[in-house]
Amino acid sequence: MSITPDEARRTIGEVLATIAPEIDLDTCDFDEPMNQELDLDSMDMLELITGIHERTGIPIPEGEVKPEWSLSELIAELGRR
């Protein structure tokens, strides 16, 4: 049930728009850690992962995706599942 990088990016953008609408993925550095680049706290990260799961059906166990990951790493991980 993997998704393409474009689908993953779009899904991440949709979820972020609901939890942090001020974030514009077009201006983000996809190689910086998410906790620095997106300024997400642990609750925001949980909402991001939950939102991705709800939209894609891809299971992501809580705590498996780390805030230190970059957006590029998250997109790659979604493509592997």
C-alpha positions in Angstrom: 0.0 0.0 0.0 2.8 2.4 -0.7 2.3 5.8 -2.3 4.4 7.9 -4.7 6.5 10.7 -3.4 4.1 13.2 -5.0 1.2 11.6 -3.2 3.1 11.6 0.1 4.0 15.3 -0.3 0.4 16.2 -1.1 -0.9 14.2 1.8 1.6 15.8 4.2 0.6 19.2 3.0 -3.1 18.5 3.5 -2.6 17.3 7.0 -0.3 20.2 7.9 -2.9 22.6 6.6 -5.2 21.4 9.3 -2.8 21.4 12.2 -0.4 24.2 11.2 -1.9 26.3 8.4 0.9 28.8 8.5 3.3 26.2 7.1 4.0 26.5 3.4 5.6 23.3 2.1 6.8 25.3 -1.0 9.2 27.2 1.2 10.3 24.4 3.4 13.7 22.7 3.4 12.8 19.0 3.0 16.3 18.0 4.3 16.0 19.8 7.7 14.6 18.0 10.7 10.9 18.4 10.9 11.0 19.6 14.5 13.2 22.5 13.4 11.8 23.3 10.0 8.2 22.9 10.8 8.4 23.8 14.6 6.0 20.9 15.5 5.6 19.8 19.0 5.0 16.2 20.0 1.2 16.6 19.8 1.5 18.1 16.3 3.7 15.2 15.2 1.1 12.7 16.5 -1.7 14.6 14.6 0.5 14.6 11.5 1.1 10.8 11.6 -2.6 10.1 12.5 -3.8 12.4 9.7 -1.5 10.6 7.2 -2.8 7.2 8.3 -6.4 8.4 8.1 -5.9 9.7 4.5 -3.8 6.9 3.1 -4.5 3.8 5.3 -0.8 3.4 5.7 -0.2 2.1 9.3 2.5 4.1 11.1 3.0 3.0 14.7 3.2 5.8 17.3 6.8 6.8 18.0 8.1 5.2 14.8 8.5 8.5 13.0 10.8 10.8 14.9 10.7 14.6 14.9 14.4 14.5 14.0 13.4 13.1 10.6 13.3 15.4 7.6 10.3 15.7 5.4 12.3 13.8 2.7 12.8 10.9 5.1 9.1 10.8 6.0 8.2 10.8 2.3 10.6 8.0 1.6 9.3 6.0 4.5 5.7 6.4 3.3 6.8 5.1 -0.1 8.3 2.0 1.4 5.2 0.9 3.3 
